């Protein structure tokens, strides 16, 4: 499970069977201090509630498809939840 922030949306002209109606969002992966970690990626939104500016957590690899209604679809990353806050040991958040 990884932390990220939604940067924007992607509009696809053609959807793979099983991904029709699934939102695609551009996500900046973050480290535990919420600093950018790597290049932005495209994630499917299994929650269908995330939007630009929101802090989210996502999964990658084969597990990414398991969060969707159709589990045998070609996705690399999927948003599986929205984050209200991050608390770190030592009082940092």
PDB file as gemmi writes it, atoms N, CA and C in Angstrom:
CRYST1    1.000    1.000    1.000  90.00  90.00  90.00 P 1                      
ATOM      1  N   UNK A   1       0.845  -1.170   0.000  1.00  0.00           N  
ATOM      2  CA  UNK A   1       0.000   0.000   0.000  1.00  0.00           C  
ATOM      3  C   UNK A   1       0.893   1.237   0.000  1.00  0.00           C  
ATOM      4  N   UNK A   2       0.541   2.215  -0.833  1.00  0.00           N  
ATOM      5  CA  UNK A   2       1.356   3.402  -1.023  1.00  0.00           C  
ATOM      6  C   UNK A   2       0.489   4.656  -0.838  1.00  0.00           C  
ATOM      7  N   UNK A   3       1.152   5.725  -0.446  1.00  0.00           N  
ATOM      8  CA  UNK A   3       0.478   7.004  -0.246  1.00  0.00           C  
ATOM      9  C   UNK A   3       0.649   7.861  -1.488  1.00  0.00           C  
ATOM     10  N   UNK A   4      -0.359   8.648  -1.854  1.00  0.00           N  
ATOM     11  CA  UNK A   4      -0.247   9.519  -3.021  1.00  0.00           C  
ATOM     12  C   UNK A   4      -1.226  10.672  -2.942  1.00  0.00           C  
ATOM     13  N   UNK A   5      -1.031  11.627  -3.854  1.00  0.00           N  
ATOM     14  CA  UNK A   5      -1.960  12.757  -3.946  1.00  0.00           C  
ATOM     15  C   UNK A   5      -2.451  12.846  -5.387  1.00  0.00           C  
ATOM     16  N   UNK A   6      -3.769  12.992  -5.548  1.00  0.00           N  
ATOM     17  CA  UNK A   6      -4.373  13.078  -6.874  1.00  0.00           C  
ATOM     18  C   UNK A   6      -4.037  14.435  -7.475  1.00  0.00           C  
ATOM     19  N   UNK A   7      -3.486  14.393  -8.692  1.00  0.00           N  
ATOM     20  CA  UNK A   7      -3.094  15.618  -9.395  1.00  0.00           C  
ATOM     21  C   UNK A   7      -4.111  16.025 -10.462  1.00  0.00           C  
ATOM     22  N   UNK A   8      -4.797  15.058 -11.026  1.00  0.00           N  
ATOM     23  CA  UNK A   8      -5.726  15.373 -12.107  1.00  0.00           C  
ATOM     24  C   UNK A   8      -6.433  14.122 -12.588  1.00  0.00           C  
ATOM     25  N   UNK A   9      -7.160  14.292 -13.649  1.00  0.00           N  
ATOM     26  CA  UNK A   9      -7.942  13.184 -14.195  1.00  0.00           C  
ATOM     27  C   UNK A   9      -7.466  12.829 -15.601  1.00  0.00           C  
ATOM     28  N   UNK A  10      -7.811  11.641 -16.024  1.00  0.00           N  
ATOM     29  CA  UNK A  10      -7.507  11.173 -17.375  1.00  0.00           C  
ATOM     30  C   UNK A  10      -8.827  10.803 -18.029  1.00  0.00           C  
ATOM     31  N   UNK A  11      -9.020  11.248 -19.247  1.00  0.00           N  
ATOM     32  CA  UNK A  11     -10.217  10.874 -20.001  1.00  0.00           C  
ATOM     33  C   UNK A  11      -9.780   9.907 -21.090  1.00  0.00           C  
ATOM     34  N   UNK A  12     -10.294   8.695 -21.033  1.00  0.00           N  
ATOM     35  CA  UNK A  12      -9.924   7.701 -22.038  1.00  0.00           C  
ATOM     36  C   UNK A  12     -10.981   7.641 -23.129  1.00  0.00           C  
ATOM     37  N   UNK A  13     -10.518   7.496 -24.369  1.00  0.00           N  
ATOM     38  CA  UNK A  13     -11.432   7.422 -25.503  1.00  0.00           C  
ATOM     39  C   UNK A  13     -11.999   6.014 -25.665  1.00  0.00           C  
ATOM     40  N   UNK A  14     -11.210   5.021 -25.290  1.00  0.00           N  
ATOM     41  CA  UNK A  14     -11.621   3.628 -25.402  1.00  0.00           C  
ATOM     42  C   UNK A  14     -11.284   2.939 -24.085  1.00  0.00           C  
ATOM     43  N   UNK A  15     -12.231   2.186 -23.555  1.00  0.00           N  
ATOM     44  CA  UNK A  15     -12.004   1.477 -22.291  1.00  0.00           C  
ATOM     45  C   UNK A  15     -11.949  -0.024 -22.538  1.00  0.00           C  
ATOM     46  N   UNK A  16     -10.995  -0.670 -21.894  1.00  0.00           N  
ATOM     47  CA  UNK A  16     -10.894  -2.128 -21.955  1.00  0.00           C  
ATOM     48  C   UNK A  16     -12.147  -2.720 -21.310  1.00  0.00           C  
ATOM     49  N   UNK A  17     -12.607  -3.853 -21.826  1.00  0.00           N  
ATOM     50  CA  UNK A  17     -13.765  -4.528 -21.248  1.00  0.00           C  
ATOM     51  C   UNK A  17     -13.511  -4.763 -19.749  1.00  0.00           C  
ATOM     52  N   UNK A  18     -14.426  -4.358 -18.933  1.00  0.00           N  
ATOM     53  CA  UNK A  18     -14.265  -4.488 -17.486  1.00  0.00           C  
ATOM     54  C   UNK A  18     -13.816  -3.205 -16.812  1.00  0.00           C  
ATOM     55  N   UNK A  19     -13.349  -2.227 -17.609  1.00  0.00           N  
ATOM     56  CA  UNK A  19     -12.926  -0.949 -17.041  1.00  0.00           C  
ATOM     57  C   UNK A  19     -13.858   0.193 -17.430  1.00  0.00           C  
ATOM     58  N   UNK A  20     -14.947  -0.135 -18.108  1.00  0.00           N  
ATOM     59  CA  UNK A  20     -15.911   0.896 -18.483  1.00  0.00           C  
ATOM     60  C   UNK A  20     -16.503   1.530 -17.223  1.00  0.00           C  
ATOM     61  N   UNK A  21     -16.459   2.847 -17.163  1.00  0.00           N  
ATOM     62  CA  UNK A  21     -17.007   3.565 -16.019  1.00  0.00           C  
ATOM     63  C   UNK A  21     -16.061   3.716 -14.842  1.00  0.00           C  
ATOM     64  N   UNK A  22     -14.880   3.123 -14.933  1.00  0.00           N  
ATOM     65  CA  UNK A  22     -13.895   3.249 -13.852  1.00  0.00           C  
ATOM     66  C   UNK A  22     -13.080   4.521 -14.096  1.00  0.00           C  
ATOM     67  N   UNK A  23     -13.077   5.459 -13.129  1.00  0.00           N  
ATOM     68  CA  UNK A  23     -12.297   6.682 -13.314  1.00  0.00           C  
ATOM     69  C   UNK A  23     -10.793   6.404 -13.291  1.00  0.00           C  
ATOM     70  N   UNK A  24     -10.062   7.151 -14.104  1.00  0.00           N  
ATOM     71  CA  UNK A  24      -8.596   7.093 -14.116  1.00  0.00           C  
ATOM     72  C   UNK A  24      -8.087   8.452 -13.634  1.00  0.00           C  
ATOM     73  N   UNK A  25      -7.148   8.439 -12.698  1.00  0.00           N  
ATOM     74  CA  UNK A  25      -6.633   9.670 -12.115  1.00  0.00           C  
ATOM     75  C   UNK A  25      -5.107   9.679 -12.172  1.00  0.00           C  
ATOM     76  N   UNK A  26      -4.539  10.882 -12.299  1.00  0.00           N  
ATOM     77  CA  UNK A  26      -3.087  11.041 -12.242  1.00  0.00           C  
ATOM     78  C   UNK A  26      -2.721  11.240 -10.777  1.00  0.00           C  
ATOM     79  N   UNK A  27      -1.787  10.429 -10.287  1.00  0.00           N  
ATOM     80  CA  UNK A  27      -1.420  10.440  -8.870  1.00  0.00           C  
ATOM     81  C   UNK A  27       0.086  10.651  -8.705  1.00  0.00           C  
ATOM     82  N   UNK A  28       0.457  11.545  -7.804  1.00  0.00           N  
ATOM     83  CA  UNK A  28       1.849  11.718  -7.432  1.00  0.00           C  
ATOM     84  C   UNK A  28       2.123  10.840  -6.217  1.00  0.00           C  
ATOM     85  N   UNK A  29       2.963   9.799  -6.350  1.00  0.00           N  
ATOM     86  CA  UNK A  29       3.324   8.992  -5.176  1.00  0.00           C  
ATOM     87  C   UNK A  29       4.068   9.860  -4.161  1.00  0.00           C  
ATOM     88  N   UNK A  30       3.820   9.592  -2.879  1.00  0.00           N  
ATOM     89  CA  UNK A  30       4.439  10.354  -1.795  1.00  0.00           C  
ATOM     90  C   UNK A  30       5.175   9.425  -0.845  1.00  0.00           C  
ATOM     91  N   UNK A  31       6.206   9.984  -0.168  1.00  0.00           N  
ATOM     92  CA  UNK A  31       6.861   9.203   0.883  1.00  0.00           C  
ATOM     93  C   UNK A  31       6.094   9.410   2.191  1.00  0.00           C  
ATOM     94  N   UNK A  32       6.601   8.869   3.289  1.00  0.00           N  
ATOM     95  CA  UNK A  32       5.855   8.941   4.545  1.00  0.00           C  
ATOM     96  C   UNK A  32       5.755  10.350   5.106  1.00  0.00           C  
ATOM     97  N   UNK A  33       6.601  11.267   4.620  1.00  0.00           N  
ATOM     98  CA  UNK A  33       6.503  12.667   5.058  1.00  0.00           C  
ATOM     99  C   UNK A  33       5.706  13.504   4.064  1.00  0.00           C  
ATOM    100  N   UNK A  34       5.046  12.839   3.151  1.00  0.00           N  
ATOM    101  CA  UNK A  34       4.190  13.439   2.114  1.00  0.00           C  
ATOM    102  C   UNK A  34       4.965  14.277   1.104  1.00  0.00           C  
ATOM    103  N   UNK A  35       6.213  13.901   0.866  1.00  0.00           N  
ATOM    104  CA  UNK A  35       7.009  14.540  -0.177  1.00  0.00           C  
ATOM    105  C   UNK A  35       6.955  13.674  -1.428  1.00  0.00           C  
ATOM    106  N   UNK A  36       7.016  14.277  -2.627  1.00  0.00           N  
ATOM    107  CA  UNK A  36       6.958  13.484  -3.864  1.00  0.00           C  
ATOM    108  C   UNK A  36       8.030  12.394  -3.884  1.00  0.00           C  
ATOM    109  N   UNK A  37       7.623  11.217  -4.327  1.00  0.00           N  
ATOM    110  CA  UNK A  37       8.519  10.062  -4.408  1.00  0.00           C  
ATOM    111  C   UNK A  37       8.347   9.425  -5.781  1.00  0.00           C  
ATOM    112  N   UNK A  38       9.128   9.868  -6.746  1.00  0.00           N  
ATOM    113  CA  UNK A  38       9.034   9.304  -8.082  1.00  0.00           C  
ATOM    114  C   UNK A  38       8.133  10.113  -8.994  1.00  0.00           C  
ATOM    115  N   UNK A  39       7.943   9.575 -10.175  1.00  0.00           N  
ATOM    116  CA  UNK A  39       7.147  10.239 -11.206  1.00  0.00           C  
ATOM    117  C   UNK A  39       5.658   9.972 -11.008  1.00  0.00           C  
ATOM    118  N   UNK A  40       4.797  10.878 -11.470  1.00  0.00           N  
ATOM    119  CA  UNK A  40       3.347  10.646 -11.399  1.00  0.00           C  
ATOM    120  C   UNK A  40       2.956   9.374 -12.174  1.00  0.00           C  
ATOM    121  N   UNK A  41       1.884   8.758 -11.720  1.00  0.00           N  
ATOM    122  CA  UNK A  41       1.377   7.530 -12.323  1.00  0.00           C  
ATOM    123  C   UNK A  41      -0.127   7.687 -12.577  1.00  0.00           C  
ATOM    124  N   UNK A  42      -0.676   6.791 -13.368  1.00  0.00           N  
ATOM    125  CA  UNK A  42      -2.120   6.756 -13.588  1.00  0.00           C  
ATOM    126  C   UNK A  42      -2.695   5.606 -12.770  1.00  0.00           C  
ATOM    127  N   UNK A  43      -3.728   5.917 -12.002  1.00  0.00           N  
ATOM    128  CA  UNK A  43      -4.391   4.915 -11.159  1.00  0.00           C  
ATOM    129  C   UNK A  43      -5.868   4.819 -11.529  1.00  0.00           C  
ATOM    130  N   UNK A  44      -6.413   3.603 -11.485  1.00  0.00           N  
ATOM    131  CA  UNK A  44      -7.858   3.418 -11.519  1.00  0.00           C  
ATOM    132  C   UNK A  44      -8.372   3.812 -10.140  1.00  0.00           C  
ATOM    133  N   UNK A  45      -9.580   4.306 -10.067  1.00  0.00           N  
ATOM    134  CA  UNK A  45     -10.147   4.694  -8.778  1.00  0.00           C  
ATOM    135  C   UNK A  45     -11.244   3.715  -8.385  1.00  0.00           C  
ATOM    136  N   UNK A  46     -10.898   2.737  -7.567  1.00  0.00           N  
ATOM    137  CA  UNK A  46     -11.885   1.751  -7.125  1.00  0.00           C  
ATOM    138  C   UNK A  46     -12.902   2.364  -6.172  1.00  0.00           C  
ATOM    139  N   UNK A  47     -12.541   3.481  -5.522  1.00  0.00           N  
ATOM    140  CA  UNK A  47     -13.473   4.125  -4.592  1.00  0.00           C  
ATOM    141  C   UNK A  47     -14.512   4.958  -5.325  1.00  0.00           C  
ATOM    142  N   UNK A  48     -14.145   5.434  -6.518  1.00  0.00           N  
ATOM    143  CA  UNK A  48     -14.979   6.340  -7.326  1.00  0.00           C  
ATOM    144  C   UNK A  48     -15.337   7.602  -6.543  1.00  0.00           C  
ATOM    145  N   UNK A  49     -14.474   7.989  -5.596  1.00  0.00           N  
ATOM    146  CA  UNK A  49     -14.726   9.186  -4.793  1.00  0.00           C  
ATOM    147  C   UNK A  49     -13.541  10.143  -4.776  1.00  0.00           C  
ATOM    148  N   UNK A  50     -12.373   9.729  -5.259  1.00  0.00           N  
ATOM    149  CA  UNK A  50     -11.180  10.576  -5.185  1.00  0.00           C  
ATOM    150  C   UNK A  50     -11.243  11.674  -6.237  1.00  0.00           C  
ATOM    151  N   UNK A  51     -10.607  12.789  -5.921  1.00  0.00           N  
ATOM    152  CA  UNK A  51     -10.559  13.906  -6.854  1.00  0.00           C  
ATOM    153  C   UNK A  51      -9.262  14.660  -6.686  1.00  0.00           C  
ATOM    154  N   UNK A  52      -9.000  15.606  -7.588  1.00  0.00           N  
ATOM    155  CA  UNK A  52      -7.758  16.376  -7.525  1.00  0.00           C  
ATOM    156  C   UNK A  52      -7.542  17.013  -6.147  1.00  0.00           C  
ATOM    157  N   UNK A  53      -6.297  16.877  -5.656  1.00  0.00           N  
ATOM    158  CA  UNK A  53      -5.903  17.439  -4.370  1.00  0.00           C  
ATOM    159  C   UNK A  53      -6.055  16.503  -3.194  1.00  0.00           C  
ATOM    160  N   UNK A  54      -6.754  15.392  -3.373  1.00  0.00           N  
ATOM    161  CA  UNK A  54      -7.001  14.495  -2.240  1.00  0.00           C  
ATOM    162  C   UNK A  54      -5.820  13.564  -1.981  1.00  0.00           C  
ATOM    163  N   UNK A  55      -5.607  13.279  -0.692  1.00  0.00           N  
ATOM    164  CA  UNK A  55      -4.608  12.316  -0.251  1.00  0.00           C  
ATOM    165  C   UNK A  55      -5.250  10.939  -0.289  1.00  0.00           C  
ATOM    166  N   UNK A  56      -4.575  10.000  -0.954  1.00  0.00           N  
ATOM    167  CA  UNK A  56      -5.165   8.667  -1.149  1.00  0.00           C  
ATOM    168  C   UNK A  56      -4.123   7.597  -0.847  1.00  0.00           C  
ATOM    169  N   UNK A  57      -4.566   6.338  -0.757  1.00  0.00           N  
ATOM    170  CA  UNK A  57      -3.626   5.234  -0.768  1.00  0.00           C  
ATOM    171  C   UNK A  57      -4.005   4.310  -1.909  1.00  0.00           C  
ATOM    172  N   UNK A  58      -2.942   3.747  -2.499  1.00  0.00           N  
ATOM    173  CA  UNK A  58      -3.158   2.921  -3.677  1.00  0.00           C  
ATOM    174  C   UNK A  58      -2.323   1.653  -3.589  1.00  0.00           C  
ATOM    175  N   UNK A  59      -2.672   0.700  -4.422  1.00  0.00           N  
ATOM    176  CA  UNK A  59      -1.954  -0.574  -4.493  1.00  0.00           C  
ATOM    177  C   UNK A  59      -1.450  -0.751  -5.910  1.00  0.00           C  
ATOM    178  N   UNK A  60      -0.326  -1.423  -6.044  1.00  0.00           N  
ATOM    179  CA  UNK A  60       0.245  -1.691  -7.349  1.00  0.00           C  
ATOM    180  C   UNK A  60       0.371  -3.182  -7.599  1.00  0.00           C  
ATOM    181  N   UNK A  61       0.678  -3.530  -8.828  1.00  0.00           N  
ATOM    182  CA  UNK A  61       0.875  -4.930  -9.188  1.00  0.00           C  
ATOM    183  C   UNK A  61      -0.454  -5.662  -9.351  1.00  0.00           C  
ATOM    184  N   UNK A  62      -0.410  -6.963  -9.238  1.00  0.00           N  
ATOM    185  CA  UNK A  62      -1.595  -7.808  -9.430  1.00  0.00           C  
ATOM    186  C   UNK A  62      -2.702  -7.455  -8.439  1.00  0.00           C  
ATOM    187  N   UNK A  63      -2.307  -7.043  -7.237  1.00  0.00           N  
ATOM    188  CA  UNK A  63      -3.289  -6.689  -6.216  1.00  0.00           C  
ATOM    189  C   UNK A  63      -4.124  -5.481  -6.633  1.00  0.00           C  
ATOM    190  N   UNK A  64      -3.606  -4.642  -7.536  1.00  0.00           N  
ATOM    191  CA  UNK A  64      -4.338  -3.459  -7.974  1.00  0.00           C  
ATOM    192  C   UNK A  64      -5.671  -3.852  -8.617  1.00  0.00           C  
ATOM    193  N   UNK A  65      -5.688  -4.877  -9.393  1.00  0.00           N  
ATOM    194  CA  UNK A  65      -6.924  -5.293 -10.069  1.00  0.00           C  
ATOM    195  C   UNK A  65      -7.916  -5.938  -9.108  1.00  0.00           C  
ATOM    196  N   UNK A  66      -7.418  -6.481  -8.005  1.00  0.00           N  
ATOM    197  CA  UNK A  66      -8.294  -7.169  -7.057  1.00  0.00           C  
ATOM    198  C   UNK A  66      -9.286  -6.217  -6.391  1.00  0.00           C  
ATOM    199  N   UNK A  67      -9.009  -4.917  -6.399  1.00  0.00           N  
ATOM    200  CA  UNK A  67      -9.899  -3.941  -5.768  1.00  0.00           C  
ATOM    201  C   UNK A  67     -11.054  -3.531  -6.674  1.00  0.00           C  
ATOM    202  N   UNK A  68     -10.989  -3.911  -7.937  1.00  0.00           N  
ATOM    203  CA  UNK A  68     -12.018  -3.505  -8.899  1.00  0.00           C  
ATOM    204  C   UNK A  68     -13.128  -4.548  -8.997  1.00  0.00           C  
ATOM    205  N   UNK A  69     -14.261  -4.146  -9.556  1.00  0.00           N  
ATOM    206  CA  UNK A  69     -15.376  -5.078  -9.717  1.00  0.00           C  
ATOM    207  C   UNK A  69     -14.977  -6.244 -10.614  1.00  0.00           C  
ATOM    208  N   UNK A  70     -14.307  -5.930 -11.723  1.00  0.00           N  
ATOM    209  CA  UNK A  70     -13.761  -6.962 -12.617  1.00  0.00           C  
ATOM    210  C   UNK A  70     -12.307  -7.155 -12.217  1.00  0.00           C  
ATOM    211  N   UNK A  71     -11.938  -8.308 -11.744  1.00  0.00           N  
ATOM    212  CA  UNK A  71     -10.595  -8.496 -11.182  1.00  0.00           C  
ATOM    213  C   UNK A  71      -9.558  -8.973 -12.194  1.00  0.00           C  
ATOM    214  N   UNK A  72      -9.986  -9.336 -13.407  1.00  0.00           N  
ATOM    215  CA  UNK A  72      -9.016  -9.782 -14.411  1.00  0.00           C  
ATOM    216  C   UNK A  72      -8.929  -8.723 -15.499  1.00  0.00           C  
ATOM    217  N   UNK A  73      -8.409  -7.552 -15.124  1.00  0.00           N  
ATOM    218  CA  UNK A  73      -8.263  -6.431 -16.045  1.00  0.00           C  
ATOM    219  C   UNK A  73      -6.817  -5.942 -15.985  1.00  0.00           C  
ATOM    220  N   UNK A  74      -6.345  -5.329 -17.099  1.00  0.00           N  
ATOM    221  CA  UNK A  74      -4.938  -4.899 -17.157  1.00  0.00           C  
ATOM    222  C   UNK A  74      -4.716  -3.532 -16.510  1.00  0.00           C  
ATOM    223  N   UNK A  75      -4.530  -3.497 -15.203  1.00  0.00           N  
ATOM    224  CA  UNK A  75      -4.222  -2.251 -14.496  1.00  0.00           C  
ATOM    225  C   UNK A  75      -2.938  -2.434 -13.682  1.00  0.00           C  
ATOM    226  N   UNK A  76      -2.192  -1.350 -13.524  1.00  0.00           N  
ATOM    227  CA  UNK A  76      -0.956  -1.394 -12.735  1.00  0.00           C  
ATOM    228  C   UNK A  76      -1.130  -0.814 -11.342  1.00  0.00           C  
ATOM    229  N   UNK A  77      -2.039   0.177 -11.205  1.00  0.00           N  
ATOM    230  CA  UNK A  77      -2.243   0.837  -9.921  1.00  0.00           C  
ATOM    231  C   UNK A  77      -3.724   1.141  -9.730  1.00  0.00           C  
ATOM    232  N   UNK A  78      -4.201   0.979  -8.496  1.00  0.00           N  
ATOM    233  CA  UNK A  78      -5.596   1.267  -8.186  1.00  0.00           C  
ATOM    234  C   UNK A  78      -5.695   1.984  -6.843  1.00  0.00           C  
ATOM    235  N   UNK A  79      -6.465   3.065  -6.828  1.00  0.00           N  
ATOM    236  CA  UNK A  79      -6.755   3.769  -5.574  1.00  0.00           C  
ATOM    237  C   UNK A  79      -7.744   2.918  -4.793  1.00  0.00           C  
ATOM    238  N   UNK A  80      -7.392   2.629  -3.529  1.00  0.00           N  
ATOM    239  CA  UNK A  80      -8.279   1.791  -2.727  1.00  0.00           C  
ATOM    240  C   UNK A  80      -8.832   2.515  -1.499  1.00  0.00           C  
ATOM    241  N   UNK A  81      -8.392   3.758  -1.269  1.00  0.00           N  
ATOM    242  CA  UNK A  81      -8.953   4.483  -0.138  1.00  0.00           C  
ATOM    243  C   UNK A  81      -8.523   5.931  -0.104  1.00  0.00           C  
ATOM    244  N   UNK A  82      -9.298   6.731   0.634  1.00  0.00           N  
ATOM    245  CA  UNK A  82      -8.978   8.132   0.863  1.00  0.00           C  
ATOM    246  C   UNK A  82      -8.364   8.243   2.251  1.00  0.00           C  
ATOM    247  N   UNK A  83      -7.410   9.169   2.416  1.00  0.00           N  
ATOM    248  CA  UNK A  83      -6.699   9.320   3.687  1.00  0.00           C  
ATOM    249  C   UNK A  83      -7.163  10.619   4.354  1.00  0.00           C  
ATOM    250  N   UNK A  84      -7.611  10.499   5.606  1.00  0.00           N  
ATOM    251  CA  UNK A  84      -7.998  11.681   6.377  1.00  0.00           C  
ATOM    252  C   UNK A  84      -6.789  12.352   7.001  1.00  0.00           C  
ATOM    253  N   UNK A  85      -5.799  11.560   7.451  1.00  0.00           N  
ATOM    254  CA  UNK A  85      -4.624  12.119   8.102  1.00  0.00           C  
ATOM    255  C   UNK A  85      -3.528  11.091   8.220  1.00  0.00           C  
ATOM    256  N   UNK A  86      -2.326  11.572   8.463  1.00  0.00           N  
ATOM    257  CA  UNK A  86      -1.171  10.694   8.639  1.00  0.00           C  
ATOM    258  C   UNK A  86      -0.506  11.058   9.960  1.00  0.00           C  
ATOM    259  N   UNK A  87      -0.354  10.096  10.853  1.00  0.00           N  
ATOM    260  CA  UNK A  87       0.335  10.310  12.122  1.00  0.00           C  
ATOM    261  C   UNK A  87       1.589   9.462  12.133  1.00  0.00           C  
ATOM    262  N   UNK A  88       2.725  10.092  12.414  1.00  0.00           N  
ATOM    263  CA  UNK A  88       3.995   9.382  12.476  1.00  0.00           C  
ATOM    264  C   UNK A  88       4.506   9.370  13.903  1.00  0.00           C  
ATOM    265  N   UNK A  89       5.273   8.357  14.271  1.00  0.00           N  
ATOM    266  CA  UNK A  89       5.881   8.349  15.600  1.00  0.00           C  
ATOM    267  C   UNK A  89       6.735   9.608  15.784  1.00  0.00           C  
ATOM    268  N   UNK A  90       6.701  10.189  16.949  1.00  0.00           N  
ATOM    269  CA  UNK A  90       7.475  11.391  17.216  1.00  0.00           C  
ATOM    270  C   UNK A  90       6.677  12.660  17.028  1.00  0.00           C  
ATOM    271  N   UNK A  91       5.397  12.548  16.711  1.00  0.00           N  
ATOM    272  CA  UNK A  91       4.540  13.715  16.615  1.00  0.00           C  
ATOM    273  C   UNK A  91       4.435  14.332  15.240  1.00  0.00           C  
ATOM    274  N   UNK A  92       5.257  13.903  14.284  1.00  0.00           N  
ATOM    275  CA  UNK A  92       5.145  14.455  12.930  1.00  0.00           C  
ATOM    276  C   UNK A  92       3.869  13.955  12.289  1.00  0.00           C  
ATOM    277  N   UNK A  93       3.244  14.777  11.462  1.00  0.00           N  
ATOM    278  CA  UNK A  93       2.044  14.324  10.750  1.00  0.00           C  
ATOM    279  C   UNK A  93       2.006  14.897   9.355  1.00  0.00           C  
TER     280      UNK A  93                                                      
END                                                                             
